[in-house]
C-alpha cells in the first residue's frame, strides 16, 4: 500500500503593515486655501464637483480648486501625488458610488 501526499498552496500573501506619518492638520479655516480632487471617473463626478466647487468657494472661501484624473485600476503615479502635495493644502480622493 503506497502513501500519497497532497500539497496545498495558498495564494494569499502576508499582510504588510507599514507605519505612515499623518499629514499635517490644517490650522484655521479653508479661506484662501487650495483644495485638490483626484477624479477616479465616478459617473456623476461632474455634478458633484460643481456642487463641491460652489460650496467650498461661497461658504468656505476656498481660493483655488485643482482636479486631476486618476485610474480606477492602478495606483496613481508618484509624480501626481508630488504635484498635489506641493500645490494643495487639502486633497480629497476615494470618491465612488
N, CA, C and O atoms as a GROMACS GRO file, in nm:
protein
  388
    1UNK      N    1   0.084  -0.117   0.000
    1UNK     CA    2   0.000   0.000   0.000
    1UNK      C    3   0.089   0.124   0.000
    1UNK      O    4   0.174   0.141   0.088
    2UNK      N    5   0.070   0.212  -0.100
    2UNK     CA    6   0.152   0.333  -0.109
    2UNK      C    7   0.079   0.452  -0.047
    2UNK      O    8  -0.044   0.458  -0.046
    3UNK      N    9   0.157   0.544   0.004
    3UNK     CA   10   0.100   0.664   0.066
    3UNK      C   11   0.116   0.780  -0.032
    3UNK      O   12   0.226   0.806  -0.080
    4UNK      N   13   0.006   0.849  -0.060
    4UNK     CA   14   0.011   0.965  -0.149
    4UNK      C   15   0.002   1.092  -0.065
    4UNK      O   16  -0.064   1.096   0.038
    5UNK      N   17   0.070   1.192  -0.112
    5UNK     CA   18   0.074   1.317  -0.039
    5UNK      C   19   0.013   1.427  -0.125
    5UNK      O   20   0.041   1.435  -0.244
    6UNK      N   21  -0.070   1.510  -0.065
    6UNK     CA   22  -0.130   1.624  -0.135
    6UNK      C   23  -0.066   1.751  -0.080
    6UNK      O   24  -0.058   1.772   0.041
    7UNK      N   25  -0.022   1.834  -0.170
    7UNK     CA   26   0.037   1.962  -0.131
    7UNK      C   27  -0.063   2.072  -0.165
    7UNK      O   28  -0.111   2.080  -0.278
    8UNK      N   29  -0.093   2.156  -0.068
    8UNK     CA   30  -0.188   2.266  -0.088
    8UNK      C   31  -0.112   2.397  -0.080
    8UNK      O   32  -0.041   2.424   0.017
    9UNK      N   33  -0.127   2.478  -0.183
    9UNK     CA   34  -0.064   2.610  -0.186
    9UNK      C   35  -0.171   2.716  -0.164
    9UNK      O   36  -0.279   2.710  -0.223
   10UNK      N   37  -0.142   2.810  -0.080
   10UNK     CA   38  -0.236   2.920  -0.053
   10UNK      C   39  -0.183   3.046  -0.121
   10UNK      O   40  -0.073   3.091  -0.091
   11UNK      N   41  -0.261   3.104  -0.213
   11UNK     CA   42  -0.214   3.221  -0.286
   11UNK      C   43  -0.235   3.353  -0.211
   11UNK      O   44  -0.249   3.458  -0.273
   12UNK      N   45  -0.236   3.348  -0.079
   12UNK     CA   46  -0.259   3.468   0.000
   12UNK      C   47  -0.126   3.516   0.056
   12UNK      O   48  -0.055   3.440   0.122
   13UNK      N   49  -0.096   3.640   0.030
   13UNK     CA   50   0.028   3.698   0.082
   13UNK      C   51   0.006   3.745   0.225
   13UNK      O   52  -0.106   3.776   0.266
   14UNK      N   53   0.113   3.748   0.300
   14UNK     CA   54   0.104   3.801   0.436
   14UNK      C   55   0.083   3.952   0.428
   14UNK      O   56   0.137   4.020   0.341
   15UNK      N   57   0.004   4.002   0.521
   15UNK     CA   58  -0.021   4.147   0.524
   15UNK      C   59   0.108   4.220   0.557
   15UNK      O   60   0.183   4.180   0.646
   16UNK      N   61   0.131   4.326   0.485
   16UNK     CA   62   0.248   4.409   0.510
   16UNK      C   63   0.198   4.541   0.568
   16UNK      O   64   0.139   4.623   0.497
   17UNK      N   65   0.222   4.560   0.694
   17UNK     CA   66   0.176   4.681   0.761
   17UNK      C   67   0.294   4.776   0.772
   17UNK      O   68   0.397   4.745   0.832
   18UNK      N   69   0.276   4.892   0.712
   18UNK     CA   70   0.381   4.993   0.718
   18UNK      C   71   0.328   5.113   0.794
   18UNK      O   72   0.215   5.158   0.772
   19UNK      N   73   0.408   5.163   0.884
   19UNK     CA   74   0.369   5.283   0.956
   19UNK      C   75   0.375   5.403   0.862
   19UNK      O   76   0.465   5.414   0.779
   20UNK      N   77   0.279   5.490   0.875
   20UNK     CA   78   0.277   5.610   0.791
   20UNK      C   79   0.261   5.732   0.879
   20UNK      O   80   0.188   5.731   0.978
   21UNK      N   81   0.329   5.835   0.842
   21UNK     CA   82   0.317   5.962   0.913
   21UNK      C   83   0.189   6.030   0.865
   21UNK      O   84   0.164   6.037   0.745
   22UNK      N   85   0.110   6.080   0.956
   22UNK     CA   86  -0.011   6.151   0.919
   22UNK      C   87   0.024   6.285   0.857
   22UNK      O   88   0.125   6.348   0.893
   23UNK      N   89  -0.058   6.328   0.764
   23UNK     CA   90  -0.039   6.461   0.705
   23UNK      C   91  -0.066   6.566   0.812
   23UNK      O   92  -0.145   6.544   0.903
   24UNK      N   93   0.000   6.679   0.799
   24UNK     CA   94  -0.028   6.785   0.898
   24UNK      C   95  -0.173   6.832   0.887
   24UNK      O   96  -0.228   6.839   0.777
   25UNK      N   97  -0.233   6.862   0.999
   25UNK     CA   98  -0.370   6.912   1.001
   25UNK      C   99  -0.372   7.059   0.960
   25UNK      O  100  -0.276   7.132   0.983
   26UNK      N  101  -0.481   7.100   0.898
   26UNK     CA  102  -0.498   7.239   0.861
   26UNK      C  103  -0.520   7.322   0.986
   26UNK      O  104  -0.593   7.280   1.077
   27UNK      N  105  -0.459   7.436   0.991
   27UNK     CA  106  -0.488   7.526   1.103
   27UNK      C  107  -0.579   7.636   1.050
   27UNK      O  108  -0.560   7.686   0.939
   28UNK      N  109  -0.676   7.672   1.128
   28UNK     CA  110  -0.767   7.778   1.087
   28UNK      C  111  -0.876   7.728   0.994
   28UNK      O  112  -0.932   7.621   1.014
   29UNK      N  113  -0.905   7.808   0.893
   29UNK     CA  114  -1.017   7.780   0.803
   29UNK      C  115  -0.966   7.741   0.664
   29UNK      O  116  -0.846   7.735   0.639
   30UNK      N  117  -1.061   7.715   0.575
   30UNK     CA  118  -1.027   7.687   0.435
   30UNK      C  119  -1.013   7.814   0.352
   30UNK      O  120  -0.976   7.808   0.235
   31UNK      N  121  -1.041   7.929   0.411
   31UNK     CA  122  -1.035   8.056   0.338
   31UNK      C  123  -0.899   8.076   0.273
   31UNK      O  124  -0.795   8.074   0.339
   32UNK      N  125  -0.903   8.094   0.139
   32UNK     CA  126  -0.781   8.118   0.063
   32UNK      C  127  -0.698   7.994   0.034
   32UNK      O  128  -0.596   8.003  -0.035
   33UNK      N  129  -0.739   7.879   0.083
   33UNK     CA  130  -0.662   7.755   0.063
   33UNK      C  131  -0.689   7.696  -0.075
   33UNK      O  132  -0.787   7.731  -0.141
   34UNK      N  133  -0.601   7.606  -0.117
   34UNK     CA  134  -0.617   7.533  -0.242
   34UNK      C  135  -0.660   7.391  -0.209
   34UNK      O  136  -0.595   7.322  -0.131
   35UNK      N  137  -0.771   7.349  -0.270
   35UNK     CA  138  -0.826   7.215  -0.247
   35UNK      C  139  -0.810   7.135  -0.376
   35UNK      O  140  -0.846   7.182  -0.484
   36UNK      N  141  -0.758   7.015  -0.365
   36UNK     CA  142  -0.741   6.927  -0.480
   36UNK      C  143  -0.837   6.810  -0.474
   36UNK      O  144  -0.870   6.761  -0.366
   37UNK      N  145  -0.881   6.766  -0.590
   37UNK     CA  146  -0.965   6.647  -0.602
   37UNK      C  147  -0.900   6.551  -0.700
   37UNK      O  148  -0.861   6.592  -0.810
   38UNK      N  149  -0.890   6.425  -0.663
   38UNK     CA  150  -0.842   6.321  -0.753
   38UNK      C  151  -0.965   6.249  -0.805
   38UNK      O  152  -1.037   6.183  -0.730
   39UNK      N  153  -0.989   6.262  -0.935
   39UNK     CA  154  -1.110   6.213  -1.001
   39UNK      C  155  -1.089   6.072  -1.053
   39UNK      O  156  -1.010   6.051  -1.145
   40UNK      N  157  -1.161   5.976  -0.994
   40UNK     CA  158  -1.147   5.836  -1.037
   40UNK      C  159  -1.256   5.794  -1.136
   40UNK      O  160  -1.283   5.675  -1.150
   41UNK      N  161  -1.318   5.890  -1.203
   41UNK     CA  162  -1.414   5.858  -1.307
   41UNK      C  163  -1.553   5.824  -1.257
   41UNK      O  164  -1.632   5.764  -1.330
   42UNK      N  165  -1.584   5.860  -1.136
   42UNK     CA  166  -1.716   5.838  -1.079
   42UNK      C  167  -1.820   5.895  -1.174
   42UNK      O  168  -1.805   6.007  -1.222
   43UNK      N  169  -1.926   5.819  -1.202
   43UNK     CA  170  -2.024   5.854  -1.305
   43UNK      C  171  -2.083   5.994  -1.290
   43UNK      O  172  -2.098   6.065  -1.389
   44UNK      N  173  -2.116   6.035  -1.169
   44UNK     CA  174  -2.178   6.167  -1.151
   44UNK      C  175  -2.077   6.270  -1.098
   44UNK      O  176  -2.115   6.368  -1.033
   45UNK      N  177  -1.950   6.247  -1.127
   45UNK     CA  178  -1.846   6.335  -1.074
   45UNK      C  179  -1.861   6.480  -1.118
   45UNK      O  180  -1.839   6.571  -1.038
   46UNK      N  181  -1.897   6.503  -1.243
   46UNK     CA  182  -1.910   6.640  -1.292
   46UNK      C  183  -2.006   6.722  -1.209
   46UNK      O  184  -1.975   6.835  -1.170
   47UNK      N  185  -2.124   6.666  -1.182
   47UNK     CA  186  -2.222   6.734  -1.099
   47UNK      C  187  -2.172   6.753  -0.957
   47UNK      O  188  -2.188   6.859  -0.896
   48UNK      N  189  -2.110   6.649  -0.904
   48UNK     CA  190  -2.061   6.654  -0.768
   48UNK      C  191  -1.953   6.759  -0.752
   48UNK      O  192  -1.954   6.836  -0.655
   49UNK      N  193  -1.859   6.763  -0.845
   49UNK     CA  194  -1.752   6.861  -0.837
   49UNK      C  195  -1.807   7.003  -0.843
   49UNK      O  196  -1.763   7.090  -0.768
   50UNK      N  197  -1.904   7.027  -0.930
   50UNK     CA  198  -1.962   7.161  -0.939
   50UNK      C  199  -2.026   7.203  -0.807
   50UNK      O  200  -2.015   7.318  -0.766
   51UNK      N  201  -2.093   7.109  -0.743
   51UNK     CA  202  -2.154   7.138  -0.612
   51UNK      C  203  -2.046   7.164  -0.508
   51UNK      O  204  -2.054   7.262  -0.434
   52UNK      N  205  -1.945   7.078  -0.503
   52UNK     CA  206  -1.833   7.100  -0.411
   52UNK      C  207  -1.769   7.236  -0.437
   52UNK      O  208  -1.743   7.312  -0.344
   53UNK      N  209  -1.745   7.264  -0.564
   53UNK     CA  210  -1.679   7.389  -0.601
   53UNK      C  211  -1.758   7.510  -0.549
   53UNK      O  212  -1.700   7.601  -0.488
   54UNK      N  213  -1.889   7.512  -0.572
   54UNK     CA  214  -1.969   7.627  -0.530
   54UNK      C  215  -1.974   7.638  -0.377
   54UNK      O  216  -1.961   7.748  -0.324
   55UNK      N  217  -1.993   7.527  -0.308
   55UNK     CA  218  -1.999   7.532  -0.161
   55UNK      C  219  -1.864   7.573  -0.103
   55UNK      O  220  -1.858   7.658  -0.014
   56UNK      N  221  -1.756   7.513  -0.152
   56UNK     CA  222  -1.624   7.545  -0.099
   56UNK      C  223  -1.586   7.691  -0.121
   56UNK      O  224  -1.528   7.754  -0.033
   57UNK      N  225  -1.620   7.744  -0.237
   57UNK     CA  226  -1.585   7.884  -0.266
   57UNK      C  227  -1.679   7.982  -0.195
   57UNK      O  228  -1.633   8.078  -0.133
   58UNK      N  229  -1.810   7.958  -0.204
   58UNK     CA  230  -1.906   8.053  -0.148
   58UNK      C  231  -1.914   8.047   0.004
   58UNK      O  232  -1.915   8.151   0.070
   59UNK      N  233  -1.919   7.928   0.060
   59UNK     CA  234  -1.938   7.914   0.204
   59UNK      C  235  -1.807   7.919   0.283
   59UNK      O  236  -1.801   7.973   0.393
   60UNK      N  237  -1.701   7.860   0.224
   60UNK     CA  238  -1.576   7.848   0.297
   60UNK      C  239  -1.462   7.934   0.245
   60UNK      O  240  -1.354   7.936   0.304
   61UNK      N  241  -1.484   8.006   0.135
   61UNK     CA  242  -1.383   8.097   0.084
   61UNK      C  243  -1.259   8.033   0.027
   61UNK      O  244  -1.152   8.093   0.028
   62UNK      N  245  -1.271   7.910  -0.024
   62UNK     CA  246  -1.156   7.841  -0.084
   62UNK      C  247  -1.104   7.923  -0.201
   62UNK      O  248  -1.183   7.976  -0.280
   63UNK      N  249  -0.973   7.934  -0.213
   63UNK     CA  250  -0.913   8.014  -0.318
   63UNK      C  251  -0.910   7.946  -0.454
   63UNK      O  252  -0.951   8.005  -0.554
   64UNK      N  253  -0.862   7.822  -0.458
   64UNK     CA  254  -0.848   7.751  -0.585
   64UNK      C  255  -0.885   7.605  -0.567
   64UNK      O  256  -0.863   7.547  -0.461
   65UNK      N  257  -0.942   7.547  -0.672
   65UNK     CA  258  -0.973   7.403  -0.673
   65UNK      C  259  -0.902   7.342  -0.792
   65UNK      O  260  -0.917   7.388  -0.906
   66UNK      N  261  -0.824   7.237  -0.766
   66UNK     CA  262  -0.749   7.167  -0.870
   66UNK      C  263  -0.804   7.026  -0.880
   66UNK      O  264  -0.823   6.959  -0.778
   67UNK      N  265  -0.830   6.981  -1.001
   67UNK     CA  266  -0.881   6.846  -1.023
   67UNK      C  267  -0.786   6.772  -1.117
   67UNK      O  268  -0.742   6.827  -1.218
   68UNK      N  269  -0.756   6.647  -1.083
   68UNK     CA  270  -0.672   6.563  -1.168
   68UNK      C  271  -0.738   6.424  -1.180
   68UNK      O  272  -0.791   6.373  -1.081
   69UNK      N  273  -0.736   6.365  -1.299
   69UNK     CA  274  -0.790   6.229  -1.314
   69UNK      C  275  -0.693   6.125  -1.260
   69UNK      O  276  -0.572   6.142  -1.266
   70UNK      N  277  -0.750   6.016  -1.207
   70UNK     CA  278  -0.669   5.901  -1.165
   70UNK      C  279  -0.734   5.774  -1.218
   70UNK      O  280  -0.854   5.772  -1.248
   71UNK      N  281  -0.657   5.671  -1.229
   71UNK     CA  282  -0.704   5.542  -1.279
   71UNK      C  283  -0.787   5.470  -1.173
   71UNK      O  284  -0.765   5.486  -1.053
   72UNK      N  285  -0.881   5.391  -1.220
   72UNK     CA  286  -0.957   5.308  -1.127
   72UNK      C  287  -0.896   5.168  -1.115
   72UNK      O  288  -0.938   5.089  -1.031
   73UNK      N  289  -0.796   5.140  -1.198
   73UNK     CA  290  -0.740   5.004  -1.196
   73UNK      C  291  -0.594   4.995  -1.152
   73UNK      O  292  -0.541   4.886  -1.134
   74UNK      N  293  -0.530   5.109  -1.136
   74UNK     CA  294  -0.392   5.104  -1.089
   74UNK      C  295  -0.362   5.230  -1.007
   74UNK      O  296  -0.436   5.328  -1.013
   75UNK      N  297  -0.257   5.225  -0.935
   75UNK     CA  298  -0.218   5.336  -0.849
   75UNK      C  299  -0.178   5.458  -0.934
   75UNK      O  300  -0.121   5.444  -1.041
   76UNK      N  301  -0.210   5.574  -0.882
   76UNK     CA  302  -0.169   5.697  -0.950
   76UNK      C  303  -0.017   5.710  -0.942
   76UNK      O  304   0.044   5.661  -0.847
   77UNK      N  305   0.044   5.774  -1.040
   77UNK     CA  306   0.190   5.789  -1.038
   77UNK      C  307   0.236   5.881  -0.925
   77UNK      O  308   0.166   5.974  -0.886
   78UNK      N  309   0.353   5.854  -0.874
   78UNK     CA  310   0.408   5.932  -0.764
   78UNK      C  311   0.418   6.080  -0.800
   78UNK      O  312   0.402   6.166  -0.714
   79UNK      N  313   0.444   6.110  -0.928
   79UNK     CA  314   0.454   6.249  -0.971
   79UNK      C  315   0.324   6.326  -0.946
   79UNK      O  316   0.327   6.444  -0.911
   80UNK      N  317   0.211   6.258  -0.963
   80UNK     CA  318   0.082   6.322  -0.938
   80UNK      C  319   0.067   6.354  -0.790
   80UNK      O  320   0.024   6.463  -0.754
   81UNK      N  321   0.103   6.258  -0.704
   81UNK     CA  322   0.096   6.284  -0.560
   81UNK      C  323   0.188   6.398  -0.520
   81UNK      O  324   0.152   6.482  -0.438
   82UNK      N  325   0.306   6.401  -0.580
   82UNK     CA  326   0.401   6.508  -0.551
   82UNK      C  327   0.346   6.644  -0.593
   82UNK      O  328   0.356   6.742  -0.520
   83UNK      N  329   0.286   6.649  -0.713
   83UNK     CA  330   0.226   6.774  -0.761
   83UNK      C  331   0.116   6.822  -0.667
   83UNK      O  332   0.113   6.939  -0.627
   84UNK      N  333   0.026   6.730  -0.631
   84UNK     CA  334  -0.086   6.769  -0.545
   84UNK      C  335  -0.036   6.812  -0.407
   84UNK      O  336  -0.088   6.907  -0.349
   85UNK      N  337   0.064   6.743  -0.355
   85UNK     CA  338   0.119   6.778  -0.224
   85UNK      C  339   0.183   6.916  -0.226
   85UNK      O  340   0.176   6.990  -0.128
   86UNK      N  341   0.246   6.950  -0.338
   86UNK     CA  342   0.314   7.080  -0.344
   86UNK      C  343   0.219   7.196  -0.374
   86UNK      O  344   0.246   7.310  -0.336
   87UNK      N  345   0.108   7.168  -0.442
   87UNK     CA  346   0.016   7.275  -0.484
   87UNK      C  347  -0.107   7.292  -0.395
   87UNK      O  348  -0.168   7.398  -0.394
   88UNK      N  349  -0.144   7.187  -0.322
   88UNK     CA  350  -0.271   7.188  -0.249
   88UNK      C  351  -0.249   7.189  -0.098
   88UNK      O  352  -0.153   7.134  -0.046
   89UNK      N  353  -0.343   7.254  -0.030
   89UNK     CA  354  -0.345   7.249   0.116
   89UNK      C  355  -0.423   7.126   0.164
   89UNK      O  356  -0.396   7.072   0.271
   90UNK      N  357  -0.519   7.083   0.084
   90UNK     CA  358  -0.606   6.969   0.114
   90UNK      C  359  -0.631   6.894  -0.015
   90UNK      O  360  -0.650   6.957  -0.120
   91UNK      N  361  -0.632   6.760  -0.010
   91UNK     CA  362  -0.666   6.679  -0.128
   91UNK      C  363  -0.772   6.578  -0.087
   91UNK      O  364  -0.761   6.511   0.016
   92UNK      N  365  -0.876   6.567  -0.171
   92UNK     CA  366  -0.983   6.471  -0.148
   92UNK      C  367  -0.970   6.363  -0.255
   92UNK      O  368  -0.959   6.393  -0.374
   93UNK      N  369  -0.972   6.238  -0.212
   93UNK     CA  370  -0.966   6.126  -0.304
   93UNK      C  371  -1.055   6.014  -0.253
   93UNK      O  372  -1.102   6.018  -0.139
   94UNK      N  373  -1.078   5.915  -0.337
   94UNK     CA  374  -1.156   5.799  -0.294
   94UNK      C  375  -1.305   5.814  -0.308
   94UNK      O  376  -1.380   5.740  -0.245
   95UNK      N  377  -1.351   5.907  -0.390
   95UNK     CA  378  -1.494   5.919  -0.413
   95UNK      C  379  -1.540   5.808  -0.504
   95UNK      O  380  -1.470   5.774  -0.600
   96UNK      N  381  -1.654   5.753  -0.477
   96UNK     CA  382  -1.708   5.647  -0.561
   96UNK      C  383  -1.850   5.616  -0.526
   96UNK      O  384  -1.903   5.661  -0.425
   97UNK      N  385  -1.913   5.537  -0.612
   97UNK     CA  386  -2.053   5.501  -0.589
   97UNK      C  387  -2.066   5.400  -0.479
   97UNK      O  388  -2.176   5.358  -0.445
   0.00000   0.00000   0.00000
